[in-house]
Amino acid sequence: MRILFLSDDFPPEAMGGAGIVAFRLARAMRGRGHDIFVITTIRDRSKEDLVGTESNGLKIFKIYAEYNHRWREYISLYNPQTIRKIKRIIDEVRPDVVNAHNVHFFLSYHSLKLAKNSGARIILTAHDPMSYSYGKVDDSSRGSGIKSRIYKLRHNPFRNMAIRYYFRNVDKVLAVSDALAEALRNNNIQKVTTIHNGIDVDDWIVSEERVSRFRASHRLSNKKVVLFSGRLSGAKGGQLIVPAMARVIKKVPEAVLLVVGKEEDYVGAMKSSAANSNIFENIIFTGWLDGEEIKKAYFASDVVVTPSIYLDPFPTVNLEAMAAKKPVVGTCLGGTPELVVNNETGYIVDPNDLELMSDKIAALLKDSSLARKFGEAGYERVKNNFSLEMQATKYFNIFTK
């Protein structure tokens, strides 16, 4: 079978959650003997590759695309930078199946129509609510008038209508969690089925020597480490984890917060909050880590926290933490409770309840045997119920249905 993946970002140029999921799934399908092609986008014109280069058994086409994001709600529907190039590549590849992941920035929703015109079966994987919302945080409750004032030139009153038109070309919409699937249906997006993301636990093995070196290089030796990783933002809980850690440190003085992510504008807000809470020395920012380095960060940690304050569909951080045998203190919102089992693989909390969240984090830092028990249970859970092999099988059944 010839399978074409569409994703605005794709490793190694970008390491966003959706791109990582698409990459892992593409490799799993390649391992089953299918011919795999990928169309993605890059911001560096010199790296554009319209011929396609083999990498990890995948033939990857890279299209240069960049624009002022104030026009996103128009260009995300039809991007003249990419459309002709996408059509040319699709005509060359002649796929049997096209699996679109994130196309709502650069590849644009019109790519779905181009794919359908090729005669392929079109499967769209929704990783967030942006097929009906202006951002990754659901804003569907805002009326059109309010949106036009908030987004100003960005507001496109015909945006969602156009997206639903393009979705007519989609044979099936796959949501990464039941929480997201329900939100999509509630916003007039049909043909939705849930397939949770998976992970290959056999790929999550790091030697103790390398973990020790990581801990030493980041000043983590003899510390109790709480990991906060991924896209750093207020919506992901960045505004809450710092004051929660201030409470944790009062109970566990050797506790530190390890923050892994791009050091963009929001890091400044976290640093200011840490300084105001007098715990600046207890927070360590690594910047972005990828490949083996991020695995070391998980194994060097004692607890992983995902305190999102919005419908976070299915945080990859949870999967990776459990593959590394770490307990998770996760949000009650979105898809986290579909993976993390309260009092079994970690704790589910209301992230706005700082006392509760800090109590649960501190309890795991104080009781290493409990943390180990939860970590082992989490590992078994992802191994038996959320493996990459299971995810690939479910996708294959959808591809061939």
Secondary structure as UniProt FT lines:
FT   STRAND          2..6
FT   TURN            11..13
FT   HELIX           17..31
FT   TURN            32..33
FT   STRAND          35..42
FT   HELIX           45..47
FT   STRAND          49..55
FT   TURN            56..57
FT   STRAND          58..64
FT   HELIX           69..71
FT   HELIX           72..75
FT   TURN            76..77
FT   TURN            80..82
FT   HELIX           83..93
FT   STRAND          97..100
FT   TURN            104..107
FT   HELIX           110..117
FT   TURN            118..119
FT   STRAND          121..126
FT   TURN            130..132
FT   TURN            140..141
FT   HELIX           144..151
FT   HELIX           152..154
FT   TURN            157..158
FT   HELIX           159..166
FT   HELIX           167..169
FT   STRAND          172..175
FT   HELIX           178..186
FT   TURN            187..188
FT   STRAND          192..194
FT   HELIX           201..203
FT   HELIX           208..217
FT   TURN            218..219
FT   TURN            221..222
FT   STRAND          224..229
FT   TURN            234..237
FT   HELIX           238..251
FT   TURN            253..254
FT   STRAND          255..260
FT   HELIX           265..276
FT   TURN            277..278
FT   HELIX           280..282
FT   STRAND          283..287
FT   HELIX           292..299
FT   STRAND          303..306
FT   HELIX           316..323
FT   TURN            324..325
FT   STRAND          328..331
FT   TURN            334..335
FT   HELIX           336..338
FT   TURN            343..345
FT   STRAND          346..349
FT   TURN            351..352
FT   HELIX           354..366
FT   HELIX           368..385
FT   HELIX           388..400
//
